[in-house]
Amino acid sequence: MVRIQVLGLGNRQHRQLSNNLMAALASIGLRADVEQVTDVDDILQLKVRSIPAIIYNGRIFFENGYTPTVEELREMLSAQAVEH
């Protein structure tokens, strides 16, 4: 199963990213184990440049502090699903 970690501090931007991700997953019918990572120490151990960010099966995406749209997430998820 696909493992996705959503990194953030639980603020508005993090919640928006989580909501967009869930909508994107539903729109393409992809089942995933989605984990919310909100502990600062855990986030630091994952070595992302900024938050919010997404880690898809160990690969970091959207770590530039930008909240991607549902469409952008759908495109990323679809591309990753084809690779795996």
C-alpha positions as CSV (number, residue, x, y, z in Angstrom):
1,M,0.0,0.0,0.0
2,V,1.1,3.5,-0.7
3,R,2.4,5.4,2.4
4,I,2.0,9.2,2.5
5,Q,3.2,11.4,5.3
6,V,1.8,15.0,5.5
7,L,4.3,17.2,7.4
8,G,3.1,20.3,9.2
9,L,2.3,21.9,12.5
10,G,-1.5,21.5,12.2
11,N,-2.0,25.1,11.1
12,R,-4.3,26.3,8.3
13,Q,-1.8,25.6,5.5
14,H,-1.2,22.0,6.8
15,R,-4.9,21.3,7.1
16,Q,-5.5,22.7,3.5
17,L,-2.7,20.4,2.2
18,S,-4.3,17.4,4.0
19,N,-7.8,18.2,2.6
20,N,-6.4,18.7,-0.9
21,L,-4.5,15.4,-0.6
22,M,-7.6,13.5,0.5
23,A,-9.6,15.0,-2.3
24,A,-6.9,14.1,-4.9
25,L,-6.7,10.5,-3.6
26,A,-10.5,10.1,-3.7
27,S,-10.7,11.6,-7.2
28,I,-8.3,9.0,-8.7
29,G,-9.4,6.1,-6.4
30,L,-6.0,5.6,-4.9
31,R,-5.9,4.0,-1.4
32,A,-3.1,5.1,0.8
33,D,-2.0,5.0,4.4
34,V,-1.9,8.7,5.2
35,E,0.0,9.8,8.3
36,Q,-0.1,13.3,9.8
37,V,3.4,14.2,11.1
38,T,3.1,17.2,13.4
39,D,5.9,16.7,16.0
40,V,8.7,19.1,15.3
41,D,11.4,16.5,16.2
42,D,9.9,14.0,13.8
43,I,9.7,16.6,11.1
44,L,13.4,17.6,11.6
45,Q,14.4,13.9,11.4
46,L,12.8,13.7,7.9
47,K,15.1,16.5,6.7
48,V,12.6,18.5,4.7
49,R,13.5,22.1,3.8
50,S,10.2,23.6,4.8
51,I,6.7,22.7,5.7
52,P,4.0,21.8,4.9
53,A,5.4,19.0,2.8
54,I,4.4,15.5,1.6
55,I,6.5,12.4,1.6
56,Y,5.2,9.7,-0.8
57,N,6.8,6.3,-0.2
58,G,9.9,8.0,1.2
59,R,10.2,10.6,-1.6
60,I,9.7,14.3,-0.6
61,F,7.3,16.5,-2.6
62,F,6.1,20.0,-2.2
63,E,8.5,21.1,0.5
64,N,8.7,24.7,-0.6
65,G,6.0,26.0,1.8
66,Y,3.6,26.1,-1.2
67,T,0.2,24.4,-0.8
68,P,-0.5,22.5,-4.0
69,T,-4.0,22.4,-5.5
70,V,-6.1,19.2,-5.7
71,E,-5.2,19.0,-9.5
72,E,-1.4,19.4,-8.8
73,L,-1.6,16.6,-6.2
74,R,-3.7,14.4,-8.5
75,E,-1.0,14.8,-11.2
76,M,1.8,13.9,-8.7
77,L,-0.1,10.9,-7.3
78,S,-0.9,9.6,-10.8
79,A,2.7,10.0,-11.9
80,Q,4.0,8.2,-8.8
81,A,1.4,5.4,-9.2
82,V,2.7,4.7,-12.7
83,E,6.3,4.6,-11.5
84,H,5.4,2.0,-8.9
